[in-house]
Amino acid sequence: MSNEAGRDPWRTIVGRPRIWQGIAWTLIGVLWLTLAVLGTETWRWVIGGVWTVLGGVLLTVAISDRRHGRGRYTATPLTVRGAVRPEDADEPYRR
């Protein structure tokens, strides 16, 4: 779960998804729906629909997070340091 879960009940449901996770869940749903078209079982339609809806929700949240800099897509502070000189740089080379 994310740190935002306490403030936003939506975060307790979806967490902090990445875009590839939403795409993967949607593709699995489409695969199940393809199997439902080829088969006669009703449960394939249900499972395919659930996977597709969940994938779409995860994808929507991930894209929104990326656009607004939240969740997994928060900006991490970049620390730039100068070159570090070795302590013994002034000493002559010894064997």
CYANA upper distance limits for C-alpha pairs under 8 A (distance plus 0.5 A):
  1 MET  CA      5 ALA  CA      7.15
  1 MET  CA     11 ARG  CA      8.04
  1 MET  CA     12 THR  CA      7.21
  1 MET  CA     15 GLY  CA      5.65
  1 MET  CA     16 ARG  CA      7.59
  2 SER  CA     11 ARG  CA      7.58
  2 SER  CA     12 THR  CA      8.39
  2 SER  CA     15 GLY  CA      6.37
  2 SER  CA     16 ARG  CA      6.82
  2 SER  CA     71 GLY  CA      7.72
  4 GLU  CA      8 ASP  CA      6.62
  4 GLU  CA     11 ARG  CA      7.04
  5 ALA  CA      9 PRO  CA      6.68
  5 ALA  CA     10 TRP  CA      7.97
  5 ALA  CA     11 ARG  CA      5.32
  5 ALA  CA     12 THR  CA      5.62
  5 ALA  CA     15 GLY  CA      7.95
  6 GLY  CA     12 THR  CA      8.28
  8 ASP  CA     12 THR  CA      7.85
  9 PRO  CA     13 ILE  CA      7.61
 10 TRP  CA     14 VAL  CA      7.05
 10 TRP  CA     15 GLY  CA      8.46
 11 ARG  CA     15 GLY  CA      5.29
 11 ARG  CA     16 ARG  CA      7.74
 14 VAL  CA     58 LEU  CA      7.20
 14 VAL  CA     61 VAL  CA      8.39
 16 ARG  CA     62 ALA  CA      7.72
 16 ARG  CA     71 GLY  CA      5.55
 16 ARG  CA     72 ARG  CA      6.30
 17 PRO  CA     21 GLN  CA      6.93
 17 PRO  CA     22 GLY  CA      7.73
 17 PRO  CA     58 LEU  CA      6.62
 17 PRO  CA     59 LEU  CA      8.17
 17 PRO  CA     61 VAL  CA      7.66
 17 PRO  CA     62 ALA  CA      5.97
 17 PRO  CA     71 GLY  CA      8.15
 17 PRO  CA     72 ARG  CA      7.51
 18 ARG  CA     22 GLY  CA      7.35
 18 ARG  CA     58 LEU  CA      8.33
 18 ARG  CA     59 LEU  CA      8.09
 18 ARG  CA     62 ALA  CA      5.90
 18 ARG  CA     72 ARG  CA      7.24
 19 ILE  CA     23 ILE  CA      6.89
 19 ILE  CA     58 LEU  CA      8.08
 19 ILE  CA     59 LEU  CA      6.08
 19 ILE  CA     62 ALA  CA      5.74
 19 ILE  CA     63 ILE  CA      7.05
 20 TRP  CA     24 ALA  CA      6.52
 20 TRP  CA     59 LEU  CA      8.39
 21 GLN  CA     25 TRP  CA      6.71
 21 GLN  CA     55 GLY  CA      8.04
 21 GLN  CA     58 LEU  CA      7.69
 21 GLN  CA     59 LEU  CA      7.80
 22 GLY  CA     26 THR  CA      6.65
 22 GLY  CA     54 LEU  CA      8.28
 22 GLY  CA     55 GLY  CA      5.05
 22 GLY  CA     56 GLY  CA      6.80
 22 GLY  CA     57 VAL  CA      7.86
 22 GLY  CA     58 LEU  CA      5.20
 22 GLY  CA     59 LEU  CA      4.59
 22 GLY  CA     60 THR  CA      8.33
 22 GLY  CA     62 ALA  CA      7.97
 23 ILE  CA     27 LEU  CA      6.64
 23 ILE  CA     55 GLY  CA      6.89
 23 ILE  CA     56 GLY  CA      8.26
 23 ILE  CA     59 LEU  CA      6.89
 24 ALA  CA     28 ILE  CA      6.71
 24 ALA  CA     55 GLY  CA      7.66
 25 TRP  CA     29 GLY  CA      6.73
 25 TRP  CA     51 TRP  CA      6.45
 25 TRP  CA     52 THR  CA      7.07
 25 TRP  CA     54 LEU  CA      7.44
 25 TRP  CA     55 GLY  CA      4.88
 25 TRP  CA     56 GLY  CA      8.37
 26 THR  CA     30 VAL  CA      6.73
 26 THR  CA     51 TRP  CA      6.79
 26 THR  CA     52 THR  CA      5.10
 26 THR  CA     53 VAL  CA      7.88
 26 THR  CA     54 LEU  CA      7.85
 26 THR  CA     55 GLY  CA      4.77
 26 THR  CA     56 GLY  CA      6.66
 27 LEU  CA     31 LEU  CA      6.64
 27 LEU  CA     52 THR  CA      7.87
 27 LEU  CA     55 GLY  CA      8.41
 28 ILE  CA     32 TRP  CA      6.75
 28 ILE  CA     48 GLY  CA      8.04
 28 ILE  CA     51 TRP  CA      7.06
 28 ILE  CA     52 THR  CA      7.77
 29 GLY  CA     33 LEU  CA      6.68
 29 GLY  CA     47 ILE  CA      7.87
 29 GLY  CA     48 GLY  CA      4.90
 29 GLY  CA     49 GLY  CA      6.86
 29 GLY  CA     50 VAL  CA      7.66
 29 GLY  CA     51 TRP  CA      4.88
 29 GLY  CA     52 THR  CA      4.75
 29 GLY  CA     53 VAL  CA      8.43
 29 GLY  CA     55 GLY  CA      8.07
 30 VAL  CA     34 THR  CA      6.61
 30 VAL  CA     48 GLY  CA      6.94
 30 VAL  CA     52 THR  CA      6.95
 31 LEU  CA     35 LEU  CA      6.80
 31 LEU  CA     48 GLY  CA      7.81
 32 TRP  CA     36 ALA  CA      6.65
 32 TRP  CA     44 ARG  CA      6.62
 32 TRP  CA     45 TRP  CA      7.72
 32 TRP  CA     47 ILE  CA      7.33
 32 TRP  CA     48 GLY  CA      4.98
 33 LEU  CA     37 VAL  CA      6.80
 33 LEU  CA     44 ARG  CA      7.17
 33 LEU  CA     45 TRP  CA      6.34
 33 LEU  CA     48 GLY  CA      5.31
 33 LEU  CA     49 GLY  CA      7.60
 34 THR  CA     38 LEU  CA      6.93
 35 LEU  CA     39 GLY  CA      6.43
 35 LEU  CA     44 ARG  CA      7.39
 36 ALA  CA     40 THR  CA      7.25
 36 ALA  CA     41 GLU  CA      7.25
 36 ALA  CA     42 THR  CA      7.81
 36 ALA  CA     44 ARG  CA      5.46
 36 ALA  CA     45 TRP  CA      5.93
 36 ALA  CA     48 GLY  CA      8.19
 41 GLU  CA     45 TRP  CA      8.19
 42 THR  CA     46 VAL  CA      7.26
 43 TRP  CA     47 ILE  CA      6.61
 44 ARG  CA     48 GLY  CA      6.35
 45 TRP  CA     49 GLY  CA      6.46
 46 VAL  CA     50 VAL  CA      6.68
 47 ILE  CA     51 TRP  CA      6.64
 48 GLY  CA     52 THR  CA      6.54
 49 GLY  CA     53 VAL  CA      6.57
 50 VAL  CA     54 LEU  CA      6.57
 51 TRP  CA     55 GLY  CA      6.46
 52 THR  CA     56 GLY  CA      6.59
 53 VAL  CA     57 VAL  CA      6.69
 54 LEU  CA     58 LEU  CA      6.61
 55 GLY  CA     59 LEU  CA      6.49
 56 GLY  CA     60 THR  CA      6.54
 57 VAL  CA     61 VAL  CA      6.68
 58 LEU  CA     62 ALA  CA      6.53
 59 LEU  CA     63 ILE  CA      6.61
 60 THR  CA     64 SER  CA      6.63
 61 VAL  CA     65 ASP  CA      6.49
 62 ALA  CA     66 ARG  CA      6.63
 62 ALA  CA     71 GLY  CA      8.50
 63 ILE  CA     67 ARG  CA      6.63
 64 SER  CA     68 HIS  CA      6.64
 65 ASP  CA     69 GLY  CA      6.05
 65 ASP  CA     70 ARG  CA      5.12
 65 ASP  CA     71 GLY  CA      6.30
 65 ASP  CA     72 ARG  CA      7.91
 65 ASP  CA     73 TYR  CA      6.83
 66 ARG  CA     70 ARG  CA      6.95
 66 ARG  CA     71 GLY  CA      8.34
 66 ARG  CA     72 ARG  CA      8.28
 66 ARG  CA     73 TYR  CA      5.73
 66 ARG  CA     74 THR  CA      8.29
 69 GLY  CA     73 TYR  CA      5.75
 69 GLY  CA     74 THR  CA      5.18
 69 GLY  CA     75 ALA  CA      7.07
 70 ARG  CA     74 THR  CA      5.34
 85 ARG  CA     89 ALA  CA      7.60
